[in-house]
Amino acid sequence: MSDVVFDSVDKRFTQGQREIHALRECSLHIREGEFFSLLGPSGTGKTTLLNLVAGFDRATSGFVTVGGVPVCRPGPDRAVVFQAPTLMPWLTALDNVAAGLKHTGLSRQHRRERAAAQLAEVGLSDAAGRRPHQLSGGMQQRVGIARALAMRPAVLVMDEPFAALDAYVRQEAQALVVDLHRKHPVTTVFVTHSIEEALLLSDRIGVMAAGTVSHVYDVPFEHPRDATTPQFNDLRREIWSRIEAGVRLDREAAGWTA
Ligand SMILES: Nc1ncnc2c1ncn2[C@@H]1O[C@H](COP(=O)(O)OP(=O)(O)OP(=O)(O)O)[C@@H](O)[C@H]1O
């Protein structure tokens, strides 16, 4: 099992005298094998939630479990892809992917074979011998995805992985992720600021407001998805108004007046 469960999770940070309540009584069930996106304005706790899944941080109260097991620290069952590629500049693409497998117990030969197969799956066989500075941003991000998937994680955590890519490369990366997820339905938690991206990729979308997931949408469209259909646009509009309502709620909670 690799479902992700948040059960009444609170996360508070202390900054000087100030306490920041980043997650409030947040409960959520991400099903095994689904592609789940989180949307919401800046500061609503999306990255905080991802960090708890990844085990980079601990909840102040409540529980986070993966496959029924409480998350206490990072582990090879949860792979992370960040917005900025985090490749080792002195290693080739192949070695960067293989490096993620160091602690798997696989022999060096097996690690390299698996890394080569994973690079092929993201369309980068020809670039296996290149170092990160010889790769475009989109290619670097694909190496990062290959490194994450080569670990055969139970959960894939992605924090705005395509935000820095130009529109065309971003579209290619989205198509790749859809394709990979259909081949290997790894439970995926994906943060984005783009409603369209969430609608193109996800099985379900959680909208965050005031430190919790205020609403979850099912995305009923078959792949490949068409962002120009009336149904797609209706759902886009509905999610947009839900996010706007969340912004108003946050501002009221913070004591803003219009
Ligand atoms: N390590 C930290 N120390 C103090 N405050 C933090 C820390 N991490 C997050 N916060 C605060 O917690 C709140 C939620 O932050 P978080 O980064 O999770 O939001 P987000 O929805 O991911 O925002 P963005 O879309 O801008 O990335 C914010 O008020 C943020 O300033």
Ligand as a Chemical Component Dictionary entry (heavy atoms), coordinates in Angstrom:
data_LIG
# 
_chem_comp.id                   LIG 
_chem_comp.type                 NON-POLYMER 
_chem_comp.pdbx_formal_charge   0 
_chem_comp.three_letter_code    LIG 
# 
loop_
_chem_comp_atom.comp_id 
_chem_comp_atom.atom_id 
_chem_comp_atom.alt_atom_id 
_chem_comp_atom.type_symbol 
_chem_comp_atom.charge 
_chem_comp_atom.model_Cartn_x 
_chem_comp_atom.model_Cartn_y 
_chem_comp_atom.model_Cartn_z 
_chem_comp_atom.pdbx_ordinal 
LIG N1  N1  N 0 10.681 26.980 7.869  1  
LIG C1  C1  C 0 9.749  27.909 8.049  2  
LIG N2  N2  N 0 9.858  28.800 9.036  3  
LIG C2  C2  C 0 8.908  29.743 9.253  4  
LIG N3  N3  N 0 7.797  29.868 8.501  5  
LIG C3  C3  C 0 7.633  28.992 7.497  6  
LIG C4  C4  C 0 8.596  27.975 7.206  7  
LIG N4  N4  N 0 8.152  27.259 6.143  8  
LIG C5  C5  C 0 6.975  27.810 5.784  9  
LIG N5  N5  N 0 6.665  28.847 6.596  10 
LIG C6  C6  C 0 5.437  29.666 6.522  11 
LIG O1  O1  O 0 4.326  28.777 6.484  12 
LIG C7  C7  C 0 3.322  29.259 5.599  13 
LIG C8  C8  C 0 3.051  28.240 4.510  14 
LIG O2  O2  O 0 4.209  28.178 3.684  15 
LIG P1  P1  P 0 4.322  27.203 2.423  16 
LIG O3  O3  O 0 5.680  27.408 1.840  17 
LIG O4  O4  O 0 3.926  25.842 2.817  18 
LIG O5  O5  O 0 3.216  27.815 1.451  19 
LIG P2  P2  P 0 2.961  27.503 -0.071 20 
LIG O6  O6  O 0 1.493  27.367 -0.232 21 
LIG O7  O7  O 0 3.814  26.386 -0.513 22 
LIG O8  O8  O 0 3.473  28.864 -0.743 23 
LIG P3  P3  P 0 4.134  29.064 -2.196 24 
LIG O9  O9  O 0 3.043  28.811 -3.181 25 
LIG O10 O10 O 0 4.560  30.516 -2.179 26 
LIG O11 O11 O 0 5.295  28.128 -2.319 27 
LIG C9  C9  C 0 3.839  30.602 5.079  28 
LIG O12 O12 O 0 3.310  31.631 5.894  29 
LIG C10 C10 C 0 5.334  30.501 5.261  30 
LIG O13 O13 O 0 5.922  31.771 5.415  31 
# 
loop_
_chem_comp_bond.comp_id 
_chem_comp_bond.atom_id_1 
_chem_comp_bond.atom_id_2 
_chem_comp_bond.value_order 
_chem_comp_bond.pdbx_ordinal 
LIG N1  C1  SING 1  
LIG C1  N2  SING 2  
LIG C1  C4  DOUB 3  
LIG N2  C2  DOUB 4  
LIG C2  N3  SING 5  
LIG N3  C3  DOUB 6  
LIG C3  C4  SING 7  
LIG C3  N5  SING 8  
LIG C4  N4  SING 9  
LIG N4  C5  DOUB 10 
LIG C5  N5  SING 11 
LIG N5  C6  SING 12 
LIG C6  O1  SING 13 
LIG C6  C10 SING 14 
LIG O1  C7  SING 15 
LIG C7  C8  SING 16 
LIG C7  C9  SING 17 
LIG C8  O2  SING 18 
LIG O2  P1  SING 19 
LIG P1  O3  DOUB 20 
LIG P1  O4  SING 21 
LIG P1  O5  SING 22 
LIG O5  P2  SING 23 
LIG P2  O6  DOUB 24 
LIG P2  O7  SING 25 
LIG P2  O8  SING 26 
LIG O8  P3  SING 27 
LIG P3  O9  DOUB 28 
LIG P3  O10 SING 29 
LIG P3  O11 SING 30 
LIG C9  O12 SING 31 
LIG C9  C10 SING 32 
LIG C10 O13 SING 33 
# 
